[in-house]
Amino acid sequence: MKIILAAFLTVLLAPPLACGHEAVGRTGFKKPLGVEVEAEFYAGKRGYLHGGLGVIAPLNDRQKVGIVGHFVREETGGEIFPSLGAEFVQDFGGGYELEAFSFGYFPVEKQSAWAVGLRGSRRIAFNDHASITPFFGPAYAHVRALDEERGTPVGIGHLMLLGGFELEAGPVELTVFGSHSFFSRDPVGLETHVDLEEMTHFAAYENNDGFARNSVGAELSYAPATWLTLSARYALILYLDETRHSFSFVPTVKLGPALEVFAGFQLLRGDGAENDLFMTGAAFSF
């Protein structure tokens, strides 16, 4: 963890690059009070651990930058795979917004990666309480993966196209999305720890790595009170040789104007991906 924290601080103090995480946003940013920080942590069977820390800050009324760090450990005694990224968002007015992002994985067990992406969105308001925001964009990752049969590293390019829409209606928000990917070579039998959440910026894909061919998902949130938000997420992820399902439920409690805490669970089902994860975290602004 000391190595990961030191690497994260190095990037945090460097000039912004471009990427994002849950603290940074999905299809755009709500107006922040100032700097926002979010930390999250997952724990599962056999010593599985996954943590993330994201920071977002406004440059002015139309621009924001964010930086995020991730780490994952598959099992007790296993290697830790860290990643770092950043994101830049430009609000053009009239509901138009463009997000540019990138991330990278440090070399561990002969595996590494770098990625860049863009996403455009347009918010269309029906009235003061309802709107729809379509979005679309590509992400490209160049991955140094591991051939599981031979144990040798190989390079592969992964181009993902993702699109969907977000509906807001009072206390209810629904986001529906899907993706399709193209590869520079056959991805079957190649191992990578590149998390699909980093490729998509949707928490429904969290803790799912690999080279997905197609996917669909949804995130639904409902705020029955000003201090409580209930969120449910689902993703169907189709690989060339397997299928995975990801379910999660996360209540969030607002403890004040600048602090939120959340805790919940995630269920991963499918070939070689079954796990029950507990998750918790907090977000605050200043």
Helices and strands as residue ranges (DSSP letters): H 2-13, E 36-43, G 45-47, E 49-58, E 63-73, E 80-93, E 96-108, E 111-122, E 124-125, E 130-147, E 153-169, E 172-183, E 190-191, H 196-200, G 203-205, E 214-225, E 228-238, E 243-256, E 259-270, E 275-285
